[in-house]
């Protein structure tokens, strides 16, 4: 068995997928030319970018590859979507923005920015799984003056999947526009053609086997898309800055694999079965243990498990010593020990929220690794709460 720690934190970031580094390497060495250069030498670089755009478009459910713009990752894509809907300030009475109650901090940060520019931001209520009911969205829209709504497709902490059926109809009927944060979807669950009828959709490469610092924004009306980063004329004059060519090529390769994985039903089921095995073994061994958001659809790789009486603050360093890497929720909050805001929004009490651990499996995670991870957790539990294990 390898001495490398068991990695159960794929929702935070993933290792490069097979073939990604090899595909990128030439664009860091021989084919390093600036794609904006008029030279013939740079032509293969431009061709490689467009090839990656086609693979990314297929992953995102885009009808045309020119609906895809490359960005530096999920946070930039989300901010670009907010900018596209809100720039210029509130239009007439349309001064309201709605975001889900269990959104990633990137969305909360963008909403905060636009509240400072005169928009009124409402956080829409979520249920015990962190999901938003269509009826609650409708009530929010019925109050009028809504410019923009941003909703998470799959929660990074619990894995809960939002049912987005009917959202497009309701939002468009209210004259508003909307964005889907699909950062945790690629490779785990298919993104339907037309991207649920959303105006914008965001993804981030490092969550599915591409490098960090590359992502994409899908824009349904890409011709109308305003420029959010003024500079050179890159990305159809909408996002200035010399392209991260190697990152884009890596994104294209990872996107193709992620699409194939997500569309492979038996493979998804096998992945979920491994996750279920982890959950059932843990819950059988640790008194009072339970899984958050287990009552509804979830992406197949994620579990957020409460181990009562064991604050993650103490448990995480202990399991890391034992050779297991996991997290207490969003990686962006890992240095601040506070209960997960996602769990609090779902109505979990702060004590249970603080005693919760997110384990996220990768596409190559094996049953042997799952069983070893469970053993490490049970040992750590026995050490911290002697006499309790069953
Ligand atoms: N949205 C979700 C759901 C995420 O999980 C993350 C990253 O953790 C982001 C947005 C931000 O993505 P990035 O790290 O690429 O900026």
Boltz pocket constraint, residues with backbone or C-beta under 6 A from the ligand:
constraints:
  - pocket:
      binder: B
      contacts: [[A, 11], [A, 12], [A, 72], [A, 73], [A, 74], [A, 75], [A, 76], [A, 104], [A, 106], [A, 152], [A, 154], [A, 155], [A, 156], [A, 181], [A, 183], [A, 184], [A, 203], [A, 204], [A, 205], [A, 214], [A, 215], [A, 331], [A, 332]]
      max_distance: 6.0
